[in-house]
Amino acid sequence: AMCKTCHGGGKVPVAKCSVCHGLGRRSVHETKTFRLPPGINTGQALCIRGLGNVSYNDGPNGDLYVSMRITPHKKFSRDGYDLYADLPVPASTVASGGEVVFETLRDTVKFRISQGTGEGDLIRLERLGVPHLHSSEVGDLLLKVRIV
């Protein structure tokens, strides 16, 4: 069992500090900024090495595990690596077919919809979804036609 006085360090302070009570460490709240990897999702944890608790006896700091909770987007919903959104299309464009412009998370895309496209039809835009975590794969963007 570890000694409760020196915590295995083999040294006992003569006078104990009123802040750390002789432990040689104190609790500090810090704000850190770090990058999230593309594709991380709710429920996944991100490990940040060396930002955990300070160890006893001058060992390395522990790791900090941050559990992700991704807030919903106003325009897009997510299913795995695929994104879903509504695509407002004028009735005249649906009737005759034509070009549609849509702003994705990264840029603006133009594409054609065919004549007779109906309310609720899904249009798949490949590789415009969420990047896979730790991979070069990218999900798709699926747009649900809403006639306006």
DSSP file (Angstrom, degrees, kcal/mol; ACC not computed):
  #  RESIDUE AA STRUCTURE BP1 BP2  ACC     N-H-->O    O-->H-N    N-H-->O    O-->H-N    TCO  KAPPA ALPHA  PHI   PSI    X-CA   Y-CA   Z-CA
    1    1 A A              0   0    0      0, 0.0     2,-0.2     0, 0.0     7,-0.1   0.000 360.0 360.0 360.0 146.5    0.0    0.0    0.0
    2    2 A M        -     0   0    0      1,-0.1     2,-0.1     5,-0.1     5,-0.0  -0.534 360.0-103.9 -78.3 140.0    1.2    3.5   -0.8
    3    3 A C     >  -     0   0    0     -2,-0.2     4,-1.5     1,-0.1     5,-0.2  -0.424  22.5-146.9 -61.3 130.0    2.2    5.7    2.2
    4    4 A K  T  4 S+     0   0    0      2,-0.2    -1,-0.1     1,-0.2    -2,-0.0   0.652  94.2  50.6 -75.6 -15.6   -0.6    8.3    2.9
    5    5 A T  T  4 S+     0   0    0      1,-0.1    -1,-0.2     7,-0.0    -2,-0.0   0.920 127.0  17.2 -87.9 -49.1    1.9   10.9    4.0
    6    6 A C  T >4 S-     0   0    0      6,-0.1     3,-1.6     4,-0.0     5,-0.2   0.504  91.1-133.6-103.1  -5.7    4.4   10.9    1.1
    7    7 A H  T 3< S-     0   0    0     -4,-1.5    -3,-0.1     1,-0.3    -5,-0.1   0.850  74.5 -50.9  54.8  37.7    2.3    9.2   -1.5
    8    8 A G  T 3  S+     0   0    0     -5,-0.2    -1,-0.3    -7,-0.1    -4,-0.1   0.491 116.1 112.1  84.0   3.6    5.2    6.9   -2.5
    9    9 A G  S <  S-     0   0    0     -3,-1.6    -2,-0.1     2,-0.2     3,-0.1   0.700  75.4-133.1 -82.9 -20.1    7.6    9.8   -3.0
   10   10 A G  S    S+     0   0    0      1,-0.2     2,-0.4    -7,-0.1    -3,-0.1   0.542  74.6  95.0  80.3   6.0    9.8    8.9    0.0
   11   11 A K        -     0   0    0     -5,-0.2    -1,-0.2    -6,-0.0    -2,-0.2  -0.982  55.4-159.9-131.7 142.6    9.9   12.5    1.2
   12   12 A V        -     0   0    0     -2,-0.4    -6,-0.1    -3,-0.1    10,-0.0  -0.987  25.8-121.6-121.6 125.8    7.7   14.3    3.8
   13   13 A P        -     0   0    0      0, 0.0     3,-0.2     0, 0.0    10,-0.0  -0.364   9.5-141.8 -66.6 144.1    7.5   18.1    3.7
   14   14 A V  S    S+     0   0    0      1,-0.3     2,-0.5    -2,-0.0     0, 0.0   0.943  92.4  22.4 -69.0 -48.3    8.5   19.9    6.9
   15   15 A A  S    S-     0   0    0     -3,-0.0     2,-0.4     7,-0.0    -1,-0.3  -0.983  85.9-132.3-121.5 129.8    5.8   22.5    6.6
   16   16 A K        -     0   0    0     -2,-0.5     2,-0.1    -3,-0.2     5,-0.0  -0.654  22.4-118.0 -85.8 134.0    2.7   21.8    4.5
   17   17 A C     >  -     0   0    0     -2,-0.4     4,-1.7     1,-0.1     5,-0.2  -0.398  13.9-135.8 -64.9 140.3    1.6   24.4    2.0
   18   18 A S  T  4 S+     0   0    0      2,-0.2    -1,-0.1     1,-0.2    -2,-0.0   0.688 102.2  48.0 -74.2 -16.8   -1.9   25.8    2.8
   19   19 A V  T  4 S+     0   0    0      1,-0.1    -1,-0.2     7,-0.0    -3,-0.0   0.919 127.9  19.1 -87.2 -51.1   -2.8   25.6   -0.9
   20   20 A C  T >4 S-     0   0    0      6,-0.1     3,-1.4     4,-0.0     5,-0.2   0.543  92.1-134.1 -99.6  -7.7   -1.7   22.0   -1.8
   21   21 A H  T 3< S-     0   0    0     -4,-1.7    -3,-0.1     1,-0.3    -5,-0.1   0.843  73.2 -51.7  56.7  37.2   -1.5   20.6    1.7
   22   22 A G  T 3  S+     0   0    0     -5,-0.2    -1,-0.3    -7,-0.1    -4,-0.1   0.474 115.2 110.9  84.9   2.3    1.8   19.0    1.0
   23   23 A L  S <  S-     0   0    0     -3,-1.4    -2,-0.1     2,-0.2     3,-0.1   0.716  78.3-129.7 -82.0 -20.8    0.8   17.2   -2.2
   24   24 A G  S    S+     0   0    0      1,-0.2     2,-0.3    -7,-0.1    -3,-0.1   0.642  78.9  74.3  80.7  13.8    3.0   19.5   -4.4
   25   25 A R        -     0   0    0     -5,-0.2     2,-0.3    29,-0.0    -2,-0.2  -0.982  58.3-162.1-151.7 158.8    0.1   20.2   -6.8
   26   26 A R        -     0   0    0     -2,-0.3     2,-0.4    -3,-0.1    -6,-0.1  -0.946  31.7 -95.6-141.5 161.4   -3.1   22.2   -6.8
   27   27 A S        +     0   0    0     -2,-0.3     2,-0.4     2,-0.0    -2,-0.0  -0.642  43.3 178.4 -81.1 129.7   -6.3   22.4   -8.8
   28   28 A V        -     0   0    0     -2,-0.4     2,-0.5     2,-0.0    -2,-0.0  -0.998  21.7-144.5-133.6 135.0   -6.3   24.9  -11.7
   29   29 A H        +     0   0    0     -2,-0.4     2,-0.3     2,-0.0    -2,-0.0  -0.890  28.4 175.0 -99.3 125.7   -9.1   25.6  -14.2
   30   30 A E        -     0   0    0     -2,-0.5     2,-0.5     2,-0.0    -2,-0.0  -0.910  28.8-134.0-129.0 155.6   -7.7   26.4  -17.6
   31   31 A T        -     0   0    0     -2,-0.3     2,-0.4     2,-0.0    -2,-0.0  -0.956  28.4-176.0-108.2 125.6   -9.2   27.1  -21.0
   32   32 A K        -     0   0    0     -2,-0.5     2,-0.4     2,-0.0    -2,-0.0  -0.924  16.3-146.2-122.2 146.6   -7.6   25.2  -23.9
   33   33 A T        +     0   0    0     -2,-0.4     2,-0.3     2,-0.0    -2,-0.0  -0.933  26.5 163.4-110.6 135.5   -8.2   25.4  -27.6
   34   34 A F        -     0   0    0     -2,-0.4     2,-0.3    14,-0.0    -2,-0.0  -0.980  36.6-105.5-148.3 158.1   -7.8   22.3  -29.8
   35   35 A R        -     0   0    0     -2,-0.3    -2,-0.0     1,-0.0     0, 0.0  -0.660  25.3-137.9 -88.3 137.1   -8.8   21.1  -33.2
   36   36 A L        -     0   0    0     -2,-0.3     3,-0.1     4,-0.0    10,-0.0  -0.765  25.8-117.0 -88.0 136.8  -11.6   18.6  -33.7
   37   37 A P    >   -     0   0    0      0, 0.0     3,-1.6     0, 0.0    96,-0.1  -0.511  39.1 -97.3 -70.9 142.4  -10.9   16.0  -36.3
   38   38 A P  T 3  S+     0   0    0      0, 0.0    96,-0.4     0, 0.0    92,-0.0  -0.332 107.4  26.6 -59.1 137.3  -13.3   16.1  -39.3
   39   39 A G  T 3  S+     0   0    0      1,-0.3    94,-0.4    94,-0.1    91,-0.1   0.352  78.5 146.6  95.3  -5.6  -16.1   13.6  -39.0
   40   40 A I    <   -     0   0    0     -3,-1.6    -1,-0.3    92,-0.1     2,-0.3  -0.354  29.5-164.5 -65.5 147.8  -16.2   13.3  -35.2
   41   41 A N    >   -     0   0    0      1,-0.1     3,-1.9     4,-0.0    27,-0.3  -0.821  28.7 -68.7-133.2 167.3  -19.8   12.7  -33.9
   42   42 A T  T 3  S+     0   0    0     -2,-0.3    27,-0.2     1,-0.2     3,-0.1  -0.269 117.7  26.4 -54.5 137.2  -21.8   12.8  -30.7
   43   43 A G  T 3  S+     0   0    0     25,-2.7    -1,-0.2     1,-0.4     2,-0.2   0.174  94.5 113.3  92.5 -17.5  -20.9   10.1  -28.2
   44   44 A Q    <   -     0   0    0     -3,-1.9    24,-3.0    24,-0.1     2,-0.4  -0.559  59.4-136.2 -85.0 154.5  -17.3    9.8  -29.5
   45   45 A A  E     -A   67   0A   0     22,-0.2     2,-0.5    -2,-0.2    22,-0.2  -0.877   4.6-148.2-113.5 144.3  -14.4   10.8  -27.2
   46   46 A L  E     -A   66   0A   0     20,-2.7    20,-2.8    -2,-0.4     2,-0.5  -0.950  12.9-146.2-110.5 126.1  -11.4   12.9  -28.2
   47   47 A C  E     -A   65   0A   0     -2,-0.5     2,-0.6    18,-0.2    18,-0.2  -0.824  10.6-168.8 -95.7 124.2   -8.1   12.1  -26.3
   48   48 A I  E >   -A   64   0A   0     16,-3.2    16,-2.3    -2,-0.5     3,-1.3  -0.926  22.8-134.1-114.2 106.6   -5.8   15.0  -25.7
   49   49 A R  T 3  S+     0   0    0     -2,-0.6    14,-0.2     1,-0.2    13,-0.1  -0.307  79.2   8.7 -65.8 135.8   -2.5   13.7  -24.5
   50   50 A G  T 3  S+     0   0    0     11,-0.3    -1,-0.2    12,-0.1    13,-0.2   0.441  98.5  97.8  81.3   1.2   -0.9   15.4  -21.5
   51   51 A L    <   +     0   0    0     -3,-1.3    12,-0.2    10,-0.1    -2,-0.1   0.292  64.2  90.6-103.6  10.2   -3.8   17.6  -20.5
   52   52 A G  S    S-     0   0    0     10,-3.0    12,-0.2     1,-0.2    11,-0.1   0.055  90.8 -39.4 -85.3-159.3   -5.1   15.3  -17.7
   53   53 A N        -     0   0    0     10,-0.3     9,-3.2     8,-0.1     2,-0.3  -0.254  61.6-108.4 -65.4 149.9   -4.3   15.3  -14.0
   54   54 A V        -     0   0    0      7,-0.2     7,-0.1    -3,-0.1    -1,-0.1  -0.607  39.8-127.4 -74.3 137.3   -0.7   15.9  -12.8
   55   55 A S    >   -     0   0    0      4,-0.5     3,-0.5    -2,-0.3     2,-0.1  -0.391  19.0-104.2 -84.7 164.5    0.7   12.6  -11.5
   56   56 A Y  G >  S+     0   0    0      1,-0.2     3,-1.2     2,-0.1    -1,-0.1  -0.466  99.4  26.4 -75.6 158.2    2.3   12.0   -8.2
   57   57 A N  G 3  S-     0   0    0      1,-0.2    -1,-0.2    -2,-0.1    -2,-0.0   0.801 128.8 -67.4  60.3  36.6    6.1   11.8   -8.0
   58   58 A D  G <  S+     0   0    0     -3,-0.5    -1,-0.2     1,-0.1    -2,-0.1   0.734  89.6 149.4  61.6  25.6    6.9   13.9  -11.0
   59   59 A G    <   -     0   0    0     -3,-1.2    -4,-0.5     1,-0.2    -1,-0.1  -0.234  56.4 -72.6 -77.3 176.8    5.5   11.4  -13.5
   60   60 A P        -     0   0    0      0, 0.0    -1,-0.2     0, 0.0    -4,-0.1  -0.344  55.2 -98.2 -70.9 153.2    3.9   12.5  -16.8
   61   61 A N        -     0   0    0     -7,-0.1   -11,-0.3   -11,-0.1    -7,-0.2  -0.318  41.3-114.5 -64.5 152.8    0.6   14.2  -16.8
   62   62 A G        -     0   0    0     -9,-3.2   -10,-3.0   -12,-0.2     2,-0.3  -0.097  33.6 -94.5 -76.5-176.2   -2.5   12.1  -17.6
   63   63 A D        -     0   0    0    -12,-0.2     2,-0.5   -13,-0.2   -10,-0.3  -0.730  25.2-132.9-104.0 153.0   -4.7   12.4  -20.7
   64   64 A L  E     -A   48   0A   0    -16,-2.3   -16,-3.2    -2,-0.3     2,-0.6  -0.914  15.0-158.8-105.1 127.3   -7.9   14.4  -21.0
   65   65 A Y  E     -A   47   0A   0     -2,-0.5     2,-0.6   -18,-0.2   -18,-0.2  -0.938   5.2-163.1-108.6 121.8  -10.8   12.7  -22.7
   66   66 A V  E     -A   46   0A   0    -20,-2.8   -20,-2.7    -2,-0.6     2,-0.5  -0.917  10.1-145.6-107.9 119.3  -13.5   15.0  -24.1
   67   67 A S  E     -A   45   0A   0     -2,-0.6     2,-0.3   -22,-0.2   -22,-0.2  -0.722  22.8-128.6 -85.8 128.7  -16.8   13.4  -24.8
   68   68 A M        +     0   0    0    -24,-3.0   -25,-2.7    -2,-0.5     2,-0.3  -0.557  28.3 176.8 -85.1 138.5  -18.5   15.0  -27.9
   69   69 A R        -     0   0    0     -2,-0.3     2,-0.4   -27,-0.2   -27,-0.1  -0.877  20.0-155.3-134.9 103.0  -22.0   16.4  -28.1
   70   70 A I        -     0   0    0     -2,-0.3   -28,-0.1     1,-0.0     3,-0.1  -0.649  12.6-131.2 -85.4 128.4  -22.5   17.9  -31.5
   71   71 A T        -     0   0    0     -2,-0.4    -1,-0.0     1,-0.1   -29,-0.0  -0.559  30.7-102.5 -77.8 141.3  -25.2   20.6  -31.7
   72   72 A P        -     0   0    0      0, 0.0     2,-0.2     0, 0.0     5,-0.1  -0.293  34.1-123.3 -62.3 146.7  -27.7   20.3  -34.5
   73   73 A H        -     0   0    0      3,-0.7     5,-0.0     1,-0.1    -3,-0.0  -0.599  11.2-128.8 -87.9 151.6  -27.3   22.5  -37.5
   74   74 A K  S    S+     0   0    0     -2,-0.2    -1,-0.1     1,-0.1     3,-0.0   0.859 104.7  22.8 -67.2 -35.0  -30.1   24.9  -38.6
   75   75 A K  S    S+     0   0    0      1,-0.1    11,-0.5    10,-0.1     2,-0.3   0.762 118.5  53.4-105.7 -31.4  -30.0   23.7  -42.2
   76   76 A F        -     0   0    0      9,-0.1    -3,-0.7     7,-0.0     2,-0.3  -0.834  54.5-162.7-114.8 145.0  -28.5   20.2  -42.2
   77   77 A S  E     -B   84   0B   0      7,-2.4     7,-2.6    -2,-0.3     2,-0.4  -0.868  19.7-137.2-115.8 160.2  -29.2   17.0  -40.4
   78   78 A R  E     +B   83   0B   0     -2,-0.3     2,-0.4     5,-0.2     5,-0.2  -0.939  22.6 178.8-125.3 138.2  -26.7   14.1  -40.1
   79   79 A D  E >  S-B   82   0B   0      3,-2.7     3,-2.0    -2,-0.4     2,-0.5  -0.874  74.8 -55.0-132.8 100.5  -27.0   10.3  -40.4
   80   80 A G  T 3  S-     0   0    0     -2,-0.4    59,-0.1     1,-0.3   -41,-0.0  -0.557 120.8 -22.0  65.4-118.0  -23.6    8.8  -40.0
   81   81 A Y  T 3  S+     0   0    0     -2,-0.5    49,-2.6    -3,-0.1    58,-0.4   0.389 119.9  95.3-104.4   1.7  -21.4   10.6  -42.6
   82   82 A D  E <   -B   79   0B   0     -3,-2.0    -3,-2.7    57,-0.2     2,-0.3  -0.719  61.3-149.4 -93.6 144.5  -24.3   11.6  -44.9
   83   83 A L  E     -Bc  78 141B   0     57,-2.7    59,-3.2    -2,-0.3     2,-0.4  -0.866   7.3-159.6-110.1 147.6  -26.0   15.0  -44.6
   84   84 A Y  E     +Bc  77 142B   0     -7,-2.6    -7,-2.4    -2,-0.3     2,-0.3  -0.968  18.0 158.0-126.1 142.2  -29.6   15.8  -45.4
   85   85 A A  E     - c   0 143B   0     57,-1.9    59,-2.8    -2,-0.4     2,-0.3  -0.981  40.4-102.1-154.7 160.8  -31.2   19.1  -46.2
   86   86 A D  E     - c   0 144B   0    -11,-0.5    59,-0.2    -2,-0.3    57,-0.0  -0.665  26.4-152.6 -84.8 144.1  -34.3   20.6  -47.9
   87   87 A L  E     - c   0 145B   0     57,-3.2    59,-2.8    -2,-0.3     2,-0.4  -0.909   7.4-150.0-118.9 101.1  -33.9   21.9  -51.4
   88   88 A P  E     - c   0 146B   0      0, 0.0    59,-0.2     0, 0.0    57,-0.1  -0.583  21.1-178.5 -72.1 126.0  -36.4   24.7  -52.3
   89   89 A V  E     - c   0 147B   0     57,-2.8    59,-2.7    -2,-0.4    11,-0.1  -0.991  28.4-116.9-128.2 129.5  -37.1   24.5  -56.0
   90   90 A P    >>  -     0   0    0      0, 0.0     4,-1.9     0, 0.0     3,-0.6  -0.345  25.0-122.2 -61.6 145.0  -39.5   26.9  -57.9
   91   91 A A  H 3> S+     0   0    0      1,-0.2     4,-2.3     2,-0.2     5,-0.1   0.844 112.2  58.0 -57.1 -35.8  -42.5   25.1  -59.5
   92   92 A S  H 3> S+     0   0    0      1,-0.2     4,-1.7     2,-0.2    -1,-0.2   0.874 105.7  48.6 -65.0 -36.8  -41.4   26.4  -62.9
   93   93 A T  H <> S+     0   0    0     -3,-0.6     4,-2.4     2,-0.2    -1,-0.2   0.885 111.7  49.6 -69.6 -38.7  -38.0   24.7  -62.6
   94   94 A V  H  < S+     0   0    0     -4,-1.9    22,-2.6     1,-0.2    23,-0.5   0.897 110.5  51.4 -65.3 -39.9  -39.6   21.5  -61.6
   95   95 A A  H  < S+     0   0    0     -4,-2.3    -2,-0.2    20,-0.2    -1,-0.2   0.880 128.2  18.2 -66.6 -39.4  -42.0   21.6  -64.5
   96   96 A S  H  < S-     0   0    0     -4,-1.7    19,-0.3    -5,-0.1    -2,-0.2   0.523 105.5-119.4-111.8  -7.1  -39.4   22.2  -67.2
   97   97 A G     <  +     0   0    0     -4,-2.4     2,-0.3    17,-0.3    17,-0.2   0.059  46.7 146.2  80.4 159.0  -36.2   21.1  -65.5
   98   98 A G  E     -E  113   0C   0     15,-2.0    15,-2.9    -4,-0.1     2,-0.3  -0.977  44.0 -41.7 162.1-173.9  -33.2   23.4  -65.0
   99   99 A E  E     -E  112   0C   0     -2,-0.3     2,-0.4    13,-0.2    13,-0.2  -0.604  43.4-168.1 -87.5 140.2  -30.3   24.5  -63.0
  100  100 A V  E     -E  111   0C   0     11,-3.2    11,-2.1    -2,-0.3     2,-0.4  -0.964   9.5-148.5-126.5 143.6  -30.4   24.8  -59.2
  101  101 A V  E     +E  110   0C   0     -2,-0.4     2,-0.4     9,-0.2     9,-0.2  -0.937  18.1 178.4-113.3 135.2  -27.9   26.5  -56.9
  102  102 A F  E     -E  109   0C   0      7,-2.6     7,-3.1    -2,-0.4     2,-0.7  -0.999  24.7-136.1-140.2 135.3  -27.3   25.2  -53.3
  103  103 A E  E     -E  108   0C   0     -2,-0.4     5,-0.3     5,-0.2     2,-0.1  -0.813  26.8-170.0 -93.1 114.1  -24.9   26.3  -50.6
  104  104 A T        -     0   0    0      3,-3.1    25,-0.1    -2,-0.7    24,-0.0  -0.166  42.9 -89.7 -87.2-173.6  -23.2   23.4  -48.9
  105  105 A L  S    S+     0   0    0     23,-0.3     3,-0.1     1,-0.1    -1,-0.1   0.774 126.0  29.2 -68.0 -25.4  -21.1   23.5  -45.8
  106  106 A R  S    S-     0   0    0      1,-0.3     2,-0.3    22,-0.1    -1,-0.1   0.793 128.3 -25.1-106.8 -36.4  -18.0   24.1  -47.9
  107  107 A D        -     0   0    0     -5,-0.1    -3,-3.1     2,-0.0     2,-0.5  -0.919  69.7 -76.7-162.1-175.5  -19.1   26.0  -51.1
  108  108 A T  E     -E  103   0C   0     -2,-0.3     2,-0.3    -5,-0.3    -5,-0.2  -0.845  42.2-163.5-100.5 132.9  -21.9   26.7  -53.5
  109  109 A V  E     -E  102   0C   0     -7,-3.1    -7,-2.6    -2,-0.5     2,-0.4  -0.887   7.8-156.1-117.7 148.3  -22.8   24.0  -56.0
  110  110 A K  E     +E  101   0C   0     -2,-0.3     2,-0.3    -9,-0.2    -9,-0.2  -0.965  24.2 155.8-118.6 138.4  -24.8   24.2  -59.3
  111  111 A F  E     -E  100   0C   0    -11,-2.1   -11,-3.2    -2,-0.4     2,-0.4  -0.974  37.1-109.1-154.8 164.1  -26.5   21.2  -60.8
  112  112 A R  E     -E   99   0C   0     -2,-0.3     2,-0.4   -13,-0.2   -13,-0.2  -0.763  19.9-156.5 -99.3 141.6  -29.5   20.3  -63.0
  113  113 A I  E     -E   98   0C   0    -15,-2.9   -15,-2.0    -2,-0.4     2,-0.1  -0.921  25.9-115.7-111.8 147.4  -32.7   18.7  -62.0
  114  114 A S    >   -     0   0    0     -2,-0.4     3,-1.6   -17,-0.2   -17,-0.3  -0.422  35.1 -88.9 -83.9 155.6  -34.7   16.9  -64.5
  115  115 A Q  T 3  S+     0   0    0    -19,-0.3   -20,-0.2     1,-0.2    -1,-0.1  -0.327 112.5  27.6 -58.2 136.8  -38.2   17.8  -65.7
  116  116 A G  T 3  S+     0   0    0    -22,-2.6    -1,-0.2     1,-0.3   -21,-0.1   0.522  75.6 160.4  86.6   5.6  -40.9   16.2  -63.6
  117  117 A T    <   -     0   0    0     -3,-1.6    -1,-0.3   -23,-0.5     2,-0.2  -0.413  32.3-140.1 -57.8 134.9  -38.9   16.0  -60.4
  118  118 A G    >   -     0   0    0      1,-0.1     3,-1.9    -3,-0.1    27,-0.2  -0.555  18.8 -81.6-105.9 164.9  -41.4   15.7  -57.6
  119  119 A E  T 3  S+     0   0    0      1,-0.3    27,-0.2    -2,-0.2    -1,-0.1  -0.388 116.9  17.0 -57.1 129.1  -42.0   17.0  -54.1
  120  120 A G  T 3  S+     0   0    0     25,-3.0    -1,-0.3     1,-0.3    26,-0.1   0.320  87.1 143.8  88.1  -8.6  -40.0   14.9  -51.6
  121  121 A D    <   -     0   0    0     -3,-1.9    24,-2.8    23,-0.1     2,-0.5  -0.344  47.3-128.5 -61.2 145.6  -37.7   13.4  -54.2
  122  122 A L  E     -D  144   0B   0     22,-0.2     2,-0.5    -3,-0.1    22,-0.2  -0.847  17.0-162.8-101.0 133.0  -34.1   12.9  -53.0
  123  123 A I  E     -D  143   0B   0     20,-2.6    20,-3.1    -2,-0.5     2,-0.5  -0.970  12.1-148.8-113.0 123.4  -31.2   14.2  -55.0
  124  124 A R  E     -D  142   0B   0     -2,-0.5     2,-0.7    18,-0.2    18,-0.2  -0.823  10.7-169.5 -98.5 123.9  -27.8   12.7  -54.0
  125  125 A L  E >   -D  141   0B   0     16,-3.3    16,-2.6    -2,-0.5     3,-1.1  -0.937  27.5-132.3-109.9 107.9  -24.7   14.8  -54.3
  126  126 A E  T 3  S+     0   0    0     -2,-0.7    14,-0.2     1,-0.2    13,-0.1  -0.281  77.2   4.9 -67.9 142.2  -21.7   12.4  -53.8
  127  127 A R  T 3  S+     0   0    0     11,-0.4    13,-0.2     1,-0.1    -1,-0.2   0.710  95.1 107.4  61.8  26.7  -18.9   13.3  -51.5
  128  128 A L    <   +     0   0    0     -3,-1.1   -23,-0.3    10,-0.1    12,-0.2   0.161  63.1  80.7-113.6  16.7  -20.4   16.5  -50.2
  129  129 A G  S    S-     0   0    0     10,-2.7   -47,-0.2     1,-0.2    12,-0.1   0.241  96.0 -41.7 -94.3-140.3  -21.3   15.1  -46.8
  130  130 A V        -     0   0    0    -49,-2.6     9,-2.4    10,-0.3    -1,-0.2  -0.748  59.1-113.8 -95.5 135.1  -19.1   14.7  -43.7
  131  131 A P  B     -F  138   0D   0      0, 0.0     7,-0.3     0, 0.0     2,-0.2  -0.411  36.7-108.0 -64.2 142.4  -15.5   13.4  -44.0
  132  132 A H    >   -     0   0    0      5,-2.9     3,-1.4     1,-0.1     2,-0.3  -0.475  40.0-100.3 -69.0 141.9  -15.0    9.9  -42.4
  133  133 A L  T 3  S-     0   0    0    -94,-0.4   -94,-0.1     1,-0.3    -1,-0.1  -0.491 102.8  -3.5 -64.8 125.1  -13.0   10.0  -39.2
  134  134 A H  T 3  S+     0   0    0    -96,-0.4     2,-0.3    -2,-0.3    -1,-0.3   0.823 120.9  88.1  61.4  36.6   -9.4    9.0  -39.9
  135  135 A S  S <  S-     0   0    0     -3,-1.4    -1,-0.2     2,-0.2    -3,-0.0  -0.967  79.4-124.7-153.6 164.2  -10.1    8.3  -43.6
  136  136 A S  S    S+     0   0    0     -2,-0.3    -3,-0.1    -3,-0.1    -2,-0.0   0.486  77.3 109.9 -91.7  -3.5  -10.2   10.0  -46.9
  137  137 A E        -     0   0    0     -4,-0.1    -5,-2.9    -6,-0.1     2,-0.4  -0.347  51.7-160.7 -69.9 152.9  -13.8    8.9  -47.6
  138  138 A V  B     -F  131   0D   0     -7,-0.3   -11,-0.4    -2,-0.0   -10,-0.1  -0.999  13.2-126.2-136.6 138.6  -16.6   11.5  -47.5
  139  139 A G        -     0   0    0     -9,-2.4   -10,-2.7    -2,-0.4     2,-0.2  -0.053  32.0-101.7 -71.5-178.6  -20.3   10.9  -47.1
  140  140 A D        -     0   0    0    -12,-0.2   -57,-2.7   -13,-0.2     2,-0.5  -0.638  16.9-127.3-105.7 162.6  -23.0   12.2  -49.4
  141  141 A L  E     -cD  83 125B   0    -16,-2.6   -16,-3.3    -2,-0.2     2,-0.6  -0.960  22.5-163.0-108.1 122.9  -25.3   15.2  -49.3
  142  142 A L  E     -cD  84 124B   0    -59,-3.2   -57,-1.9    -2,-0.5     2,-0.5  -0.935   3.6-161.1-111.9 120.8  -29.0   14.2  -49.9
  143  143 A L  E     -cD  85 123B   0    -20,-3.1   -20,-2.6    -2,-0.6     2,-0.6  -0.872   7.8-147.6-106.1 127.6  -31.3   17.0  -50.8
  144  144 A K  E     -cD  86 122B   0    -59,-2.8   -57,-3.2    -2,-0.5   -22,-0.2  -0.837  25.2-122.7 -95.4 121.1  -35.1   16.6  -50.4
  145  145 A V  E     -c   87   0B   0    -24,-2.8   -25,-3.0    -2,-0.6     2,-0.5  -0.431  28.2-175.4 -68.7 128.4  -37.0   18.6  -53.1
  146  146 A R  E     -c   88   0B   0    -59,-2.8   -57,-2.8    -2,-0.2     2,-0.4  -0.975  19.9-139.6-123.5 113.1  -39.5   21.1  -51.7
  147  147 A I  E      c   89   0B   0     -2,-0.5   -28,-0.0   -59,-0.2   -29,-0.0  -0.595 360.0 360.0 -78.6 127.8  -41.5   22.8  -54.4
  148  148 A V              0   0    0    -59,-2.7    -1,-0.2    -2,-0.4     0, 0.0   0.348 360.0 360.0-119.4 360.0  -42.0   26.6  -53.7
